[in-house]
Amino acid sequence: MLANCCRWIKNPLCPCGQTDMIRIDTCLLLGATGVGKTLLLKRLQRFSRHGFDELEALPSTLPTVGTNLIDISLKRRKKVTLRELGGCMSSIWPSYYSDASSVIFMVDASNTSQVSSSCIQLLSVLAAEPLQDVSVLLIFNKRDIPCLMSLIEIKSLFRLEDIITSATQSITTMELSASSGQGLQEVLTWLESVTVK
């Protein structure tokens, strides 16, 4: 029986001529409106195909109303589908939880007034029954923008140590600048590490 968190596709490029199956896991990309989820999605797609040298100028983005999907090919014939859910859709995020094998939760580290509400959203995500065993990547985005608070102060306000200690999930934290591309390789490395072989 297959889990709901992945799908299988035939691999027509198998060198032996057989059409073996490739498993594609689903990673949810969540966070408040304006944290940079769509930009991260576009940057990861470009970076995974062409590397850092081929990152073009910033692509245009609009707040997502609905969902965006991209498939990313990882090493060792792994693939992952990233499903971005718009921040304005947070009330219906739970309807997508059973399809997730991992979660990336983004926080705008330059918007100190949004940190508390992001913390509440994250706690709600971590408390969801279908997500009790998934790996979570908590990204503090927009670290290239000057901020009134240091990252240490933001993590303290977020009560990050308490969240990590009490969560059932494995939580990894990372700083990122989706606009400059800083941290993209680390995100892909995390996706490779949590994607089922």
N, C-alpha and C positions, 0 to 999 in steps of 0.2 A: 504494500500500500504506500503510495507517495504522499508526502506531506504537502500541505497547501502552500508552503513557503517557497516552493520551487516549481519549475516546469522543465520538461525535457524536450529537446529538439533533435531531429536526425542530423547527423554530420555527413553531408554528401562528399566532403573532401578527404575522407579517411583514405590513407595511402594503400590500404589493403583491399579497397574496393567495397568493403562492407559499409553499411550505413549504421554505424554505432550511434549511441545517444550521448548528447552533451547536456549536463544538468545546468540550469540557469537559476541561481538564487535571486531573491528579491530583497533589496535594501530600501527601507523607507527613509526619505529625506524630509525631516520635519523642522519646524521653527516658526517663530512669529513672522508676520508680514515685514518685508524689507530687510531681513537679515543677510540676504545674499544667496539663497538656495538656488535660484535659477542661474545665476552667474556661475556658481560652483558646478552645477550640472553641465553647463556649456563648456566650461574650462576643462573639466575632467574628461569629457568626451573628446575634445580636441587634443588634450595632453596624452591620453591613452593611445591615440592613433599616431600622433606625430612627434611627441616629446616636447620638451621645454622650448627648443629652438623655433618651433612652429606656432607658438601662441601668438595669435594675431592681436590687433587692437581689441579693446574691450567690446564684446558683442553687446548689442542693445538688449535690454530686458524690461519686462513689464511685470507688475505683481501678478502672480499666478492665481487665477480663479479656476479651480479644477485641479488637474493633475498633469504632470509632464513625465514622460517615460523615455529613458535611454538605455541601451544595452552597451556594456563595456566589456571588451575582451581582456582577460587577465592572463597571467602566465599559466603554464601547464594546462592549456585548453579549458580554462575556467572562464565562465561568463557570469556577469551579474547584471540584473536589471535594477537601475536606480529609479524609484518612483517618488517624485517630488509632489508633496501635497501642499496646496496653498495655505498660508498662515490664516487666511480668513475662513478656512474650512475646518478649523480645529475641532469644532463640535462633531464633525463626522469622521475625523481621523480613526476612531476605534473600528469603524467598519472595514478598514484596510489592515488592521493589526494581524489577523490570522494568516495573511499572505506573506508576512515578513519573516526573513531569516536573520536580519540585522537591522539596526536603526542608526542613522546619523542625525543628531539633533544639533542645530546651529543656533548660536547666540551672537547678536551684534554687540561685540565688546566695546564699540565706540558710543553706544547709546545707553548710558547709565540709567536712564529713566525706564528702560525696557527690561532691565536685568531681573527685577522682582517678578514680573509677569512671566518671563521666560522660565524662571525657576519653578513657578507653579505649573506651567505647561509640562516641563520635564518630569516633575513629580507625578503628574497625572499619567504620563506615558509609561513611566517606570512601574506604576501600580497596576497597569492593565494586565489581566490574567494571561492573554495570548502572548505577551512579550516577556514573560518571566524568565525565559531561558535564552533570549537572544543577546548578542553582543551589541553594545552601544558605544558609538563614538560621539563624544561631546566636543563640538568645534566652537572655539571662540574666534569669530571672523572679524575682519576689518581691523586687524592689529596694525596696519600701516597708517591708520588715521589717528592723529593726536587725540588723546582722551584725557579727561580730568582725573580719572582713576587708573591706577596701575592694575595689571592683570591679577596680582596678588590680592588687591583690595576687592576686585570684582569677584574672584573665587571665594573670598571670605564672605562677601555679601550674599553670594549664591549658596553659601554653606556647603561647598563642594565636598569637603572631607566627610561631613555627616551623610550626605547623599550616597557617596561611594561606599561608605561603611555599611549602610543599612539596605542598599539595593541588592536584589538577588542576581542582577545581571552583572556581567563583566563590563566595566565602564573604562574607556580610554579617553583621555582629554588631549586636545591638540589646539595650538594656535595656528591661524591661517589668514592669508590675505588672498581671497579669490580674485581680486582685481589684479594683483601683481603676479599671482601664480605661486607665491611662497606657500609651501605645505602641500601642494597637489600630489607630489610623489609619495608623501607620507600617508595621504588618504588612500591612494591606490594600494600601497603596501598593507594598510590595515584591511582593506576590502579583500585582498588576496589571503590574508591570514585568517579571516573569519568565514570565507567561502568554503563550503564543503568540498572536499576533493572528489 
